[in-house]
Amino acid sequence: MDQLILFSKFPFVQTSEITLRKIEKSDLDELYSIYSNENLFKYRPGEVKRNKSTVENMISHFERDFGKKKTIFLGICLNEDLKRIIGIAEIFDFDTKVNMATIGYTLNEDYWGHGFATKTVEALRDYLLNTIGINRVQAFVMPNNIKSKNVLERNKFTKEGTIRQGAVWKGNGVIDLDLYSFLKSDL
């Protein structure tokens, strides 16, 4: 894992259809529409945000967490409008000894069912494996989140098993999680 490249500046990952880029203050309205949607928090950690000022503070926390080399939050954009985010991609839980990272993704509900989550996971996976030199990319999914499991399976991730009552997700309590992974050797 080349942390010098990974944390030298916010990643800018562009494919033929989507771009993953730094989240800016100007993204507040789109970010708020994501974080204030109760449907999105059925299957992700955290709680619905009730006011824009909370979400605005999160943007500066994204910058802080990047500076601490802790988590990378990226806006997901369609290439025809890079100023408007349709979702959030996350890279976190870096382990340099194992050479791995965990990914997460959340799309604005208006963009569900169009393949953008699948394209986001593909972009994250390829960026981490090919540009950063990660060996293992993993993702955790609640067992009843069928759509997200399908996204990972379309990207050739392997289900390793279920971690039973092994995590606490704020807003969801103690939960089961399915663990999926993709290794560089799987390419």
N, C-alpha and C positions, 0 to 999 in steps of 0.2 A: 504494500500500500504506500503510495507516494503522497504523504500528508502535505508536503511542500506544495504540490500542485493542487491538492484537494482544498486546502485552506488559504492559498495565496490570494484568491479573489473568489467571489461567488461564482459558482458554475453557470455557464450559459450553454445549454445543450439543445441543439436544434436538429430535428428530423425533417422528413419531407412534409409533415403535417402539423407537428406541435413543437413548441419551444418551452424549455424549462429555464426560468430566469429568476433573478433576485426579486423579492417582493419589496415594493416601494410604498411610501406613504400615499401615493396617488392610487394605490390599489385598494384603499380602505373600503369603498362601497362594495366591490366584488367580494372582498374578504369577509366583510360583515354578512353578506347574503349567504355565505357558506357557513360561517360559525354561528349564525343565528337560526339555522334550519334544524329543527328537532329530528327530522328523519335521518340526518347524517350522523347523529350521535347514538343511534341504535347499535352501531357496529364499530365505533371508534372510541378511544379513551377521551375523557374530558367531559365538559358540560357545555350546554348551549350558552352562548354569550347573549346577554339581554340588551347591551348598549354599545354604541360605536366606540366610546372612549376606551372601553376594555379591549376591543379589537385593535384600536389604534396603538395602545400600549404594547400589544403583542408584536407589532411590527418592529419596535425597537428591541424587544426581547429576541426576535429572530436574529437581529444584527449582533446582539450580545452573545447569544449562544454560538454563533458562527465564530466570533472572536475568541471564544473559549475552546474552540474546536470540539464542541459538544454535539451540536445538531445543525443540519443544513435544511432550511425551509426554502422551497422554490415555488414560484408561481407557475402554473401550467397555462400556456396560452396557445390559441390557434395561430398558425403562422400569418393568417390574413389580418390579425389584429393583436400585435404584441403588447399593446397598452392595456389590454383587458384580460384578467386572469379568469380561468374557468375552474380552477382547482388548485390544490396544494400538494406538492410532492415533498416527502421528508426522507432524509438520510441521517441515521443516528446509530447509537450503540456500536461505535467503532471499536474493534479489537485488533490491535496491531500484531499481537502474538499469533492469533488464529488467522489474521489477515481477512477480516470480514466486516460487513456492515449490514444494518437492518434498514429496510425501506418501508415507507407507508405512503398512502395516497388517498386523497379525498376530492371528489368532483362535485361541483355545483349540481344539484339535482336536475336542472334543466339540460344537462349534458350527459346524463346516464343513457346507456344503451346505444351509443354511437361509436364505441371502440376506443374512446379517448383514454380510458383507464388502462386498457391493454397496451396502447401506444406509449403511455407514460411509463409503465413498468418496463417495457422493452427499452426505452430510452435510458432509464435509470440503470438497468442491468448492464447494458452495453457500455455506458459511460464508466460505471464503477469497475467493470472487468477490463475493458480495453484501454481506457485513458488513465485510470487511477491504479490499476494493477491489483485490484481486490481479487481474492480467490473465491470467497463465498459471499453471496448476497442472500439474505433471508428476509422473510416476512411472517408476521403473526396475524392470524385471521380468526375471528370468532366462528365456531363450527357452523352456526346457522346462517352465516353470511355467504350464501351460495354464489352470488354474483362476483364477489371478490375472489373466491376460490377459483372460479372459472377464469378470471383474469390471469391469475398466477399459472394455472394449468395451460392456458393458451400460450404463455411465455415459457413453457417447458420447465417450470419449477416442479420439484418433487415434494410431495407431502411426506414429511418424516414421521408425523404422528400427532397425537393430541396431548397437550400439557393440561392435565386435569386439575382444576381448581388451583392453578399455579401462578396466577397473576391477579393483581388488583388494578382495575382500570377505573379511574375517577369517573363517577357517574354511573358505573356499572357494577361496582363491588368486586367480589372474588369471582373470577370467570375461568372457563376453559378456553384454551387457544390452540388452534391447529398451526403447526410450524411447517413452513415451506422453505425450500432452499434451491439455489442454483449455484453450481460450482463452475469455475473456469473450464474444467475438463468436460463439462456438459455441452460446451459450444460445438 
